Amino acid sequence: MIASSRFNGYNIFRFQKDAVSGLIVGIVAIPLAMAFAIASGVRPEYGLYTTIIAGILVSLLGGSKYQIAGPTGAFVPVLLGVVMQFGYEKLLIAGFLAGIIIFLLGVFKLGRFIKFIPRPVIIGFTAGIAVIIFSGQIANFLGLSNLKKEETFLLNMKEILLSLNTVNAYSVLIAVISLSIVILAPKYMPKIPGALLGLIVSTLVAAFFFPNKVATIGSTYGAIPNKLPTFEFPEMTGNLVIELLPAAFVIAMLGGIESLLSALVADGMTNSKHNSNKELIGQGLANMISPLFGGIPATGAIARTATNIKNGAVSPISGMIHGIVVLLVLVMLAPYASAIPLASMAPILMFVAWNMSERKEVAHILKTKTMDSFVLIASFLLTVLVDLTTGVGGGIILALLAFVRKMSGTLKVSQVLPDPADKLVKPEIVQQGSNCPQIHIYTLDGPLFFGTTERLEEELEKIIRSKPRVLLLRMSKVSFIDTSGEALLTKIVKQLKTQKQHVMISGIQLQPKELLWTTGLHKEIGEKHFFEHTGDALNSALAQLETNKCIGCKQFAFRECSKLSLQPVKTKRIKKAPAASTT
């Protein structure tokens, strides 16, 4: 979608709709931005900076009319891990590098390949992220103190259990008030964002009834400044880039996946179509610029994008307005945010985690009781118990192995012979006992790649032992060959050639043909041994027979066999065979 088409027919009425939706989404984004920043191990204002800068840039430069970008729950485990291992300053560098990676994915038009990550892997690690986010807020919900933050899920759970004796009843009460409002607001006050209402009400209750009894943003992180940070380009060295590149790659992949998923959700809700590569370019630039102003990595936020659409957004202007709203709130109301209790924000993140847990999708995939179920469970457990990188990587590897296992049975290799009744080649004729010692015909049906070559290799042993004069491969149903398949064909050709035997191929499709011509295997086989139809190939094969071996043969595999079996030996080969009766 080109930029001009995004604003075709734009007028004051449409601007009013964008202004309303942008205002609402901006209000919704404020508590989430601070909550995700805190959960990621950084100060709350950094989440606001990200929402302002990335929100405006993605709407301006991205490939979706309705996308709302900012900090999201999916990033929490990754960013927290980076902060704990390297610190906030290096997180900015990792985010900048991730922006470059995302940008390059868009420039080289690789956006569609991100969509090839198997759904069970996406569902598995998304559910795992939900568990990590939810469990990470238990301490704030209960108001636990003197808690040591660990990098792994199990160690964090151990710390929480050991600290249960420090539960703060005031924090629990504030958290319950906030959670109740978050849950009930959509039902009784659908026009007011539940997260914002829960945050305001619970904060007021804590401030007026329990002052200094619960941990707040101010008591934990200090006052939130009411201005944007100054521009600062981070100092980067080659060693530092190498050190942070794995983290940057994970951030980039996760950001790219979630952005495109969010854009797809928007397409489904609006019957529109986004530009995947342009979206990645916009996301990449936003993530390159945001860290220069203290922002953390951002991506398309599915829930906020859906809220944007439901409230009448018609163009990217709504996303820009959403960023401006957050900027105005930061400038005018930042000092008041310091009074927000951490216990008020914990239920908001828990509710987000519950909604992103993909419960129905998990149940649906597990119900199939297939390899996909195992991939999902493995991705989930690896994400929760190890880390997100292992969860995604391990899930993809398992999914690939499952795919290869499924595909290994898709190549069918059948020895065939002509049926005198209808002149078609069929495996049943061979199974009934007919055969030709000198001409073996095989039908290959399915892709010939590294996952399926084993089936043909098994048949190859049988072929080599029988020492046919001609091996005819019918390949009209082989749509794809990779270099593993080509290598196996090369092996067959060379082994038979050493015994002065020939390989012929009929009906080869375009992709396999291009590969054989590229590698030069067609010269090894001989271009004259490629035929469009099986009948033509058989004519040539019959001309290669050693006729002295036909005398006395009782197989009668072809129409010509009865004559050849009874004739005296005169020549070693037939000079020209009659037309074969096979198609």
NUDOTOR-161770 format. One record per atom (N, C-alpha, C): residue in one letter; z, x, y. Coordinates in steps of 0.2 Angstrom, whole numbers, plus 5000, padded with zeros to 4 digits. Example, Ala and Ser with C-alpha at 12.3 -4.5 7.8 and 13.67 -1.06 7.14 Angstrom:
a503950664972;a503950624978;a503950664984;s503550644989;s503650684995;s503950645000;
This chain:
m500050044994;m500050005000;m500050045006;i499550045010;i499450085016;i499950065021;a500150105026;a500650095031;a500450025035;s499850025037;s499649965042;s499649905038;s499549895032;s499549835028;s500349815028;r500749855028;r501449835028;r501649795034;f501349795039;f501449765046;f500949715048;n500449695044;n499949655045;n500249585047;g500049555053;g500249495055;g500949495057;y501249545059;y501949555061;y502049525068;n502549485068;n502649445075;n503449435076;i503649405082;i504349395083;i504749355078;f504349305075;f504749265070;f504949315064;r504449355062;r504549395056;r505149445058;f505149475064;f505649515067;f506349485066;q506349425068;q507049385068;q507249385061;k506849375056;k507049375049;k507249445047;d506849495049;d507049565047;d507749585050;a507849555056;a508449575060;a509049545056;v509049485054;v509549445051;v509749485044;s509149495040;s509249525034;s509549595034;g509249635039;g509549705041;g510249705043;l510449655047;l511149645049;l511649635043;i511449595039;i511849575033;i511849635028;v511349665027;v511349725022;v511749775025;g511649785031;g512049845035;g512749835034;i513049765035;i513749755034;i513949765026;v513549745022;v513649755015;v513649825013;a513249865016;a513249935014;a513849975017;i514149955022;i514649995025;i515250015020;p515549965017;p516149975012;p515850015006;l515250005004;l514950034998;l514850104999;a514550125005;a514450195007;a515050235007;m515550205010;m516250245010;m516550255003;a516450194999;a516750194993;a516450244988;f515750244988;f515350294984;f515450364986;a515550374993;a515650444995;a516350464992;i516850424993;i517550444991;i517550454983;a517250414979;a517150424972;a516750484970;s516350504975;s515950564973;s516350634975;g516950624978;g517350684979;g517250704986;v516950664991;v516850694998;v517150645003;r517150665009;r517450615014;r517050555015;p517350495017;p516950435017;p516450435022;e516550475028;e515950465033;e515350495031;y515350545026;y514750575023;y514250515020;g514650465017;g514250405014;g513950365020;l514250365025;l513950325031;l513350365034;y513450435035;y512850475037;y512250465033;t512450465026;t511850455021;t511550385022;t511950335023;t511650265024;t511150265030;i511450295035;i511050295042;i510350325041;i510450395039;i509850435039;i509350415034;a509550415027;a509150405022;a508950325022;g509350285024;g509150215025;g508550205029;i508550235035;i508050225040;i507350265038;l507450325035;l506850365033;l506550335027;v506850315022;v506550285016;v506150215018;s506450175022;s506150115025;s505450135029;l505550185033;l504950205037;l504450245033;l504650285028;l504150325025;l503950305017;g504350265014;g504350245007;g503750205006;g503750184999;g503150144997;g503350074995;s503950054997;s504149984995;s504349955002;k504049895003;k504249855009;k504949835010;y505249835004;y505949795004;y506549845002;q506349905001;q506849954998;q507449975003;i508049965000;i508649995004;i508850055001;a508950105004;a509150165001;a509850185004;g510250225000;g510850245002;g511250274996;p511850294997;p512250314991;p512350264986;t512350274979;t512350224974;t512850254969;g513050204965;g513550214959;g513250264954;a512650264953;a512350304948;a512450384949;f512450394956;f512550464958;f513250494957;v513750444957;v514450464957;v514650524952;p514550514946;p514750564941;p514450634942;v513750634944;v513450694945;v513650724951;l513750694957;l513950724963;l514750744963;l515150704959;l515850724958;l515850794954;g515450794949;g515450854945;g515250914949;v514650904953;v514450964958;v514950984963;v515350934966;v515850954971;v516450984967;m516650964961;m517150994958;m517051064956;q516351084954;q516151144952;q515951194957;f515651164962;f515351214968;f515651194975;g515851134976;g516051124983;g515551084987;y515851054992;y515351004996;y514751044999;e514851105002;e514351135005;e513751155000;k513951164994;k513351174989;k513051114987;l513451054987;l513150994986;l512650974990;l512750994997;l512150985002;l511551025000;i511651084998;i511051124996;i510751094989;a511151074984;a510851044978;a510450974980;g510750934985;g510350874987;g509750894991;f509750944995;f509150974998;f508550994993;l508751024988;l508351054983;l508050984979;a508550944978;a508350884974;a507750844978;g507850844985;g507350814989;g506650844988;i506650914988;i506050944987;i505750924981;i506150924975;i505850904969;i505550834969;i505950784972;i505650714972;i505050714976;f505050754982;f504450754986;f503850774982;l503950834979;l503350864975;l503150814969;l503650774966;l503450724961;l502950674964;g503050654970;g502650604974;g501950634976;v502050704979;v501350734981;v500950744975;f501150764969;f500750774964;f500650714959;k500850654962;k500650594959;k500950584952;l501650604951;l501950604945;l502450554944;g502450504949;g502850454949;g502850404943;r502250394940;r502250354934;r502550384928;f502650444928;f502850474922;f503650464921;i503950464927;i504650444927;i504850384923;k504350334923;k504450274920;k504350274912;f504150334910;f504150344903;f504750354899;i505350364903;i505950374900;i506150314896;p506250314889;p506350254885;p506950214888;r506850154888;r507350104890;r508050114887;p508050124880;p508750134878;p509150184881;v508750244883;v509150294886;v509350274893;i508950244897;i509150214903;i509750174903;i509750124898;i510250074898;i510850114895;g510850164891;g511350194888;g511750234894;f511350274898;f511650314903;f511950274909;t511550214910;t511850174915;t512450144913;a512550124907;a513150094905;a513750144905;g513550214903;g514050264903;g514250284910;i513750274915;i513950284922;i514450234924;a514350174922;a514750114924;a515450124922;v515550154915;v516250164913;v516550224917;i516150274919;i516450334922;i516650304929;i516250264933;i516450244939;i517050194939;f517050154934;f517650104933;f518350144932;s518250194927;s518850224925;s519050274931;g518650294935;g518750344940;g519150304946;q519150234946;q519550204951;q520250174949;i520350184942;i521050164940;i521650194943;a521550254945;a522150284949;a522250254955;n521650244959;n521750214966;n521950144965;f521750104960;f521950034959;f522750034958;l522950074954;l523750074952;l524150114957;g523750154962;g524150194967;g524550254964;l524250284958;l524550344955;l524550404960;s525050444959;s525150494963;s525250564959;n525150614962;n525150684959;n524650684953;l524050654954;l523550654949;l523150714949;k523050754944;k522550814944;k521850784942;k521350794946;k520650774945;k520350824940;e520150794934;e519750834929;e519050814929;e518650864926;e517850854926;e517650804920;t518050804915;t517850764909;t518250694909;f517950644906;f518150574905;f518850584901;l518850614895;l519450614891;l520050644895;l519950704898;l520450734902;l520750694907;n520250654911;n520550614916;n520950554913;m520750524908;m521150474905;m521850494903;k521850554900;k522450584898;k522950594905;e522650614910;e523050624916;e523250554919;i522850504918;i523050434920;i523650414916;l523650424910;l524150404905;l524850444907;l524750504908;l525350544909;l525650524916;s525250494921;s525550474927;s525650404928;l525650364923;l525850294923;l526550274926;n526950324926;n527650314928;n527650314936;t527050334939;t527050334947;t526650274950;v526550224946;v526250164948;v526550134954;n526150124959;n526350094966;n526250024966;a526749984966;a526749904965;a526349884972;y526449914977;y526049884983;y525349894983;s525149954980;s524449974979;s524149924974;v524449904969;v524249854964;v524149784967;l524649764971;l524549704975;l523949704979;i523849754983;i523249754988;i522649754984;a522649794978;a522049794974;a521849724971;v522349694969;v522249624966;v521949574971;i522249584978;i522049544983;i521249554984;s521149614985;s520449634986;s519949614980;l520149624974;l519749604968;l519649534968;s520149494970;s520149424969;s519549394974;i519649424980;i519149404985;i518449424984;v518349484981;v517649504979;v517349464974;i517849434969;i517549394964;i517449324966;l517849294970;l517849224972;l517449214978;a517349264982;a516949254989;a516249224987;p515849254982;p515149224981;p515149154980;k515649124977;k515749054974;k515949014980;y516449034984;y516648984989;y516449004996;m516249064998;m515949085004;m515349135003;p514849105000;p514249144998;p513849175004;k513949155010;k513649185016;k514049245019;i514649255016;i515049315018;i515049365013;p514849435014;p514849485009;p515549495006;g515649484999;g516249484996;g516649544997;a516249604997;a516549674997;a516849685004;l516449665009;l516749665016;l517349625017;l517349565015;l517849515016;l518549545013;g518449565006;g518949585002;g519249655006;l518849695009;l519049755012;l519549735018;i519249695022;i519549675028;i520249635027;v520249585023;v520849545021;v521449595018;s521249635013;s521749675010;s521949725015;t521549755019;t521749805024;t522249775029;l522149715031;l522549685036;l523249665033;v523249645026;v523849635023;v524249695022;a523949745020;a524349815020;a524549835026;a524149835032;a524349855038;a524949815041;f524949755040;f525449705043;f526149705039;f526049695032;f526549685028;f526849745024;f526449795023;f526649855019;f526449915023;p526649925029;p526349985033;p526650055029;n526250105029;n526450165026;n526650165019;k526550105015;k526750105008;k526150115003;v525550115006;v524950135001;v524550185004;a524150225000;a523750285003;a523150245006;t522950275012;t522350255015;t521850305016;i521250285019;i520750335020;i521050395025;g521450365030;g521650415035;g522250455032;s522650435028;s523150475025;s522950525020;t522350505017;t522050555012;t521550595015;y521150575019;y520550615022;y520550635029;g521050595033;g521050605040;g520650555043;a520650555050;a520250505054;a519550515053;i519150455053;i518450465052;i518150475059;p517750525061;p517450535067;p516950475069;n516950465075;n516450405077;n515850435080;k515550485077;k514950515080;k514550545074;l513950555074;l513550595069;l513650665069;p513650695064;p513650775064;p513050805067;t513150865069;t512650905072;t512150935066;f511550945068;f511050975063;f511251045061;e511251055055;e511451125052;e511051135046;f510651195046;f510251205040;f510651255036;p510751235029;p511151275025;p510851345023;e511351395023;e511051465021;e510951465013;m510351485011;m510151485004;m509851555002;t510051574996;t509851634993;t509551614987;g509151664984;g508751654978;g509251644972;n509851674972;n510351664967;n510651604967;l510751574973;l511051514974;l510651454972;v509951464974;v509551414972;v509451404964;i509451464961;i509451464953;i510051434951;e510651444954;e511251424951;e511351344952;l511051314957;l511051244959;l510451204956;l509951244954;l509351204952;l509451154946;p509851174941;p509951124936;p510251054939;a510751064943;a511051004946;a510550964951;a510151004954;a509650974959;a509150934954;f508950964949;f508450934944;f508750864942;v509450864940;v509750804937;v509750744943;i509950774949;i509950724955;i509250694956;a508750744956;a508050714957;a507850664952;m507950684946;m507750634941;m508050564941;l508750574942;l509150514943;l508950474949;g508850504954;g508650474961;g507950444960;g507450484957;g506750454956;g506750394952;i507150394946;i507150334942;i507450274945;e508050284948;e508350224951;e507950194957;s507650244961;s507150214966;s506650174964;l506250204959;l505750164956;l505950104952;l506550104949;l506750044946;l506949984951;s507250014957;s507349964962;s506749934965;a506249974966;a505649954969;a505249904964;l505349914958;l505049864953;l505449804953;v506149804954;v506549744955;v506249704961;a506149744966;a505849704973;a505249674971;d504749714968;d504149684966;d504149614962;g504649614957;g504749554954;g504949494958;m505449514963;m505649464967;m505249434972;t504749474974;t504249454980;t503549454978;n503349464971;n502749464969;n502249514973;s502549564975;s502249624978;s502149684974;k501849734976;k501749794972;k501849854977;h502349894974;h502449954978;h502050014976;n502050064980;n501650134979;n502150184976;s502150194970;s502650234967;s502650304970;n502150334971;n502050404973;n502250414981;k502050364984;k502350364991;k503050344992;e503350304987;e504050294987;e504450364986;l504150404981;l504450464980;l504450514985;i503850514989;i503850554995;i504350535000;g504350475001;g504850445006;g505650465004;q505750454998;q506450474995;q506550544995;g506050584994;g506050654994;g506250685001;l505850655006;l505950685013;l506650655016;a506850595014;a507550575016;a508050615013;n508050645007;n508550685003;n508450755006;m507950775009;m507850845012;m508250845019;i508150785022;i508350785029;i509150765029;s509350715025;s510050695025;s510550745025;p510450795020;p510950855019;p511050895026;l510450895030;l510550935036;l510950905041;f511150845040;f511650805044;f512250785040;g512450825035;g513050815031;g512950755026;g512450725025;g512350665020;g512250695013;i512550645009;i512450665001;i511850634999;p511650644992;p510950624990;p510950544990;a510350514991;a510350444991;a509750424987;t509750364985;t509150334981;t509150254983;g508650224980;g508550154981;g509150114978;a509450074981;a510050034979;a509749964977;i509849954971;i509549884968;i509849824971;a510549824971;a510949764973;a510749754981;r510749814985;r510649804992;r509949784993;t509449804989;t508749784990;t508649714989;a509049694983;a508949624981;a509349574987;t509849604990;t510149564995;t509749565001;n509349615003;n508849615008;n508349565007;i508049555001;i507549505000;i507849435000;k508449424997;k508649354997;k508849335004;n508949375009;n509149355016;n508549355020;g507949355017;g507349345021;g506949405024;a507049465021;a506649525024;a505949515022;v505549535027;v504749535026;v504449595027;s504849655030;s504449715031;s505049775031;p504749835031;p505249885031;p505749895037;i505549855042;i505949845048;i506649825046;s506749785041;s507449765040;s507849825037;g507549865033;g507949925031;g508149975037;m507649985042;m507850025047;m508449995051;i508349925052;i508949895056;i509549895052;h509549895045;h510149905041;h510449975043;g510050025044;g510350095045;g510650095052;i510250065057;i510550055064;i511250025065;v511249965061;v511949935061;v512449975058;v512350015053;v512850055051;v513050115056;l512550135060;l512650185065;l513050155070;l512950095073;l513350065078;l514050055076;v514150035069;v514850025067;v515250085067;l514850145065;l515150205065;l515450225071;v514950215076;v515150235083;v515650195086;m515650135085;m516150085088;m516850075085;l516750075078;l517350055074;l517650105069;a517350165069;a517650215065;a518350225065;p518750225070;p519450235070;p519850185066;y519550125066;y519950075062;y519850085055;a519250115053;a519150125045;a519650165042;s520050205046;s520550255043;s521050215040;a521150155042;a521750115040;a521650085033;i520950085031;i520850055024;i521150085019;p521550045015;p521850075009;p521350095003;l521550145000;l521050164994;l521150114989;a521650074988;a521750024983;a521249964985;s521149954991;s520649904993;s519949924991;m519749984991;m519050004989;m518950014982;a519550024978;a519450034971;a519149974967;p519349904969;p519049854966;p518349844967;i518149864973;i517449854975;i517049894970;l517249964969;l516850004965;l516849984958;m517449954956;m517549924949;m517049864948;f517049824953;f516549764952;f515849794952;v515649844956;v514949874956;v514849894949;a515349934946;a515249964939;a515149904934;w515549854935;w515449794930;w514749764930;n514549764936;n513849734937;n513349774935;m513449844935;m512849894933;m512949914926;s513449884922;s513549904915;s513049884910;e512549834912;e512049814908;e512249784901;r512749744902;r513149714896;r512649674891;k512249634895;k511749594891;k511249634887;e510949684891;e510449724888;e510749774883;v511349794883;v511649834878;v511649794872;a511949724873;a512049684867;a511349664864;h510849654868;h510149644865;h509849694861;i509949764864;i509649814860;i510049834853;l510749824854;l511149834848;l511049784843;k510849724845;k510649674840;k510049684836;t509649734838;t509049744834;t509149794828;k509749824829;k509949874823;k509349914821;t509049944826;t508549994825;t508750064827;m508250104827;m508350174830;m508550174837;d508250124841;d508450114848;d509150104849;s509450064844;s510150054845;s510550124845;f510350164840;f510650234839;f510550274846;v509950274848;v509850304854;v510250284860;l510350224861;l510750194866;l511450214866;i511750204859;i512450224858;i512550304860;a512050344857;a512150414858;a512050434866;s511650404869;s511550414877;s512250394880;f512450334878;f513050314881;f513650364880;l513750374874;l514350424872;l514250494875;l513650524875;l513550584878;l513650584886;t513450534889;t513550524896;t514350524898;v514650484894;v515450474895;v515850534893;l515650554887;l516150614885;l515950684886;v515250694888;v515050754890;v514850754898;d514250744899;d514050734906;d513350694906;l513150674912;l512550634913;l511950674911;t511950744912;t511350784910;t511250784902;t511750794899;t511750794892;t511550724889;g511850674892;g511750604890;g510950584891;v510650604896;v509950584897;v509550634893;g509650694893;g509250744889;g509350734881;g509950724879;g510050704872;g509750644870;g509750594874;g509450524873;g508750534872;i508450574877;i507650574877;i507450614870;i507850664869;i507650704862;i507750654856;l508250614856;l508350574850;l507750524850;a507650494856;a507050444857;a506450474855;l506350534856;l505650574854;l505650584847;l506250604844;l506250604837;l506150544833;a506450484836;a506350424833;a505650404834;f505350414839;f504550394840;f504150434835;v504250504834;v503850544830;v503950514823;r504550494821;r504750464814;r504350404813;k504350364818;k503950294818;k503250314817;m502950354821;m502250374821;m502050414815;s502450444812;s502250484806;s501950444801;g502150384801;g501850334796;g501250294798;t500950314804;t500450274807;t499750304805;l499750364802;l499050394800;l498950374793;k498450344791;k498350324784;k497750364782;v497850394776;v497350444773;v497150414766;s496550384766;s496250354760;s495650384757;q495650404751;q495050424748;q494650364746;v493950364748;v493550304747;v492950314743;l492650264741;l491950264738;l491550204739;p490950204739;p490550144740;p490650084735;d490750024737;d490749974732;d490049944731;p489849944725;p489149924723;p489049854725;a489549814726;a489449744727;a489249724734;d489549764739;d489449744746;d489249814750;k489149864747;k488949934750;k489449964755;l490049934755;l490549964759;l491050004756;v491250064759;v491750104756;v492450084756;k492750084750;k493350054749;k493850104745;p494450104746;p494950144742;p495050114735;e494850054734;e494950024728;e494550044722;i493950074724;i493450094719;i493750164716;v494050204721;v494350264718;v494950254713;q495250204715;q495850184712;q495650154705;q495050124704;q494850094698;q494550154693;g494550214695;g494450274691;g493750304693;s493350274697;s492750304699;s492850364704;n492450414703;n492550474708;n491850514708;c491850554712;c491250604712;c491550674713;p491450714708;p491750784708;p491550824714;q490950814716;q490650854721;q490750834728;i490750764729;i490850734736;i491450694736;h491850714741;h492550674742;h492450644749;i492550584749;i492550544755;i493250514757;y493450534763;y494150514765;y494050474772;t494450414772;t494450384779;t495150394782;l495150424788;l495750434792;l495850374797;d496450344797;d496550284801;d497150294805;g497150314811;g497750324816;g497650394819;p498150404824;p498150464828;p498350524823;l497950584824;l498150644821;l498450694826;f499150694826;f499450734830;f500050764826;f500450804830;f500950844826;f501450804822;g501550734824;g501950694820;g501650664814;t501050664813;t500650634808;t500250684803;t500250744805;t499850794801;t500050804794;e500750794793;e501050804786;e500650754781;r500450694783;r500150654778;r499450684776;l499050714780;l498450744778;l498550804775;e499050844776;e499150904773;e499350894766;e499750844764;e499850824757;e499250814753;e498750774756;e498050764753;e497650824753;l497750874757;l497350934757;l497450974751;e498050974748;e498251014742;e497850984736;k497750924736;k497350884731;k496650904732;i496350904738;i495650924739;i495550994737;i495951044739;i495851114738;i495751124730;r496251084726;r496251094719;r495651064716;s495351014718;s494750984715;s494151014717;k494151064722;k493551104724;k492851064725;p492851014730;p492250974731;p491751014734;r491150994733;r490551034736;r490551014744;v490650944745;v490650914752;v491350874753;l491650884758;l492150844760;l491950804766;l491950734766;l491650694771;l492250654774;l492450674781;l492950634784;l492750584789;r492850524787;r492650464791;r493250454797;m493050474803;m493550474808;m493450424814;s493050364812;s492950314818;s493650284820;k494150284816;k494750254818;k495350304820;v495050364821;v495550414824;v495450414832;s495850384835;s495750384843;s496050444846;f496450484843;f496750534847;f496950594842;i496750654844;i496950714841;i497250764845;d497850794844;d498150854848;d497950914844;t498250974847;t498051034845;t498351054838;s498851014836;s499151024829;s498650994824;g498350934826;g497850904822;g497250944821;e497050974827;e496451014827;e496551074823;a497151104823;a497351164819;a497351144812;l497551084810;l497451064803;l496751064800;l496351034805;l495651024803;l495351094802;t495551144807;t495251214806;t495451244800;k496051234798;k496251254791;k495851234785;i495751164786;i495351134780;i494651164780;v494351164786;v493651194786;v493651264784;k494051304786;k494051384784;k494251384776;q494651344774;q494851354766;q494251334762;l493851284764;l493351254760;l492751304761;k492651334767;k492051374769;k492151434765;t492751464763;t492751524759;t492451514752;q492451454750;q492251434743;q491551404743;k491251414749;k490551384750;k490451314750;q490951284752;q491051214753;q490951184760;h490851124761;h490651104768;h491051044770;v491251034776;v491550984779;v491050944783;m491050874782;m490650834787;m491050784790;i490850764796;i491250714800;i490850654802;s491050594801;s490650544804;s491050494808;g490750464813;g491050414818;g491550444822;i491550514824;i492050534828;i492050504835;q492750494838;q492750464844;q492750514850;l492750484856;l492650534862;l493250584863;q493850564863;q494350614864;q494350674858;p494350654852;p494350704847;p493750744847;k493150714849;k492550754850;k492650804855;e492850784861;e492950834867;e493450884865;l493950874861;l494450924859;l494050974854;l493750954849;l493350994845;l492851044848;w492551014853;w492051044857;w492351104861;t492951084864;t493251124869;t493551184865;t493851174859;t494151234855;t493551274851;g492951244850;g492451274847;g492451264839;l492851214837;l492851204830;l492251164828;h491851134832;h491251104831;h490751154828;k490751214831;k490351274828;k490551294822;e491151294820;e491451314814;e491251264808;i491251204810;i491051144806;i490251144805;g489951154811;g489151154811;g488951084814;e488651094820;e488451034823;e488050984819;k487651014815;k487250964810;k487650924805;h488350944805;h488750904800;h489150854803;f488950834810;f489250774813;f488750724813;f489050664811;f488550604810;f488950544814;e488450504816;e488750444819;e488950394814;h488550384808;h488650334803;h488850374797;t489250334792;t489350364786;t488750374781;g488350324782;g487750324778;g487250384779;d487250404785;d486850464787;d487150524784;a487850524785;a488250584782;a488150594775;l488150534771;l488050534764;l487350564762;n486850544766;n486250564764;n486250644764;s486550674769;s486550744770;s487050774764;a487550744763;a488050764758;a487650764751;l487250714749;l486950714743;l486450764742;a486150784748;a485650844748;a485950914746;q486650914747;q487050974746;q487250984738;l487150924734;l487350924727;l487150984723;e487551014719;e487251054713;e487151014708;t486450994707;t486250944702;t486350964695;n486451024693;n486551044686;n487251014684;k487751014689;k488450984688;k488450904687;c487850874689;c487850804689;c487650784681;i487250824678;i487050804671;i487650794667;g487650734664;g488150714659;g488750674663;c488750674669;c489350644673;c489350574672;k489850544671;k489950474669;k490250434675;q490350464681;q490750434686;q490350384689;f489650394691;f489250354694;f489550324700;a489750374705;a490050354711;a489550324716;f488950344715;f488350324720;f487850294716;r487350264720;r486750234716;r486350284713;e486350344716;e485850394714;e486150434707;c486750414706;c487050454700;c486750444693;s486550384692;s486350364685;s485750414684;k485250414689;k484650454688;k484850534687;l485350554691;l485450624691;l485850644685;s486250604682;s486650614676;s486150624670;l485550594670;l485150594664;l484650644664;q484450674671;q483850714671;q484050784669;p483450824666;p483550894664;p483650934671;v483950994670;v484051034675;v483351064677;k483151054683;k482551094686;k482751134692;t483151104696;t483251144702;t484051134704;k484251174708;k485051174709;k485151114714;r484751104718;r484951054723;r484351004724;i484550944726;i484050894728;i483750914735;k483050914735;k482750934741;k482850874747;k482750814744;k482850754749;k483150704745;a483650674747;a483950624743;a483750554746;p483750504742;p483550434744;p484050414749;a483950364753;a484350334757;a485050304754;a485550324756;a486250304753;a486350234755;s486650194750;s486750124751;s487450104754;t487750164758;t488350144760;t488350144768;t488750104771;t488850104778;t489550134780;
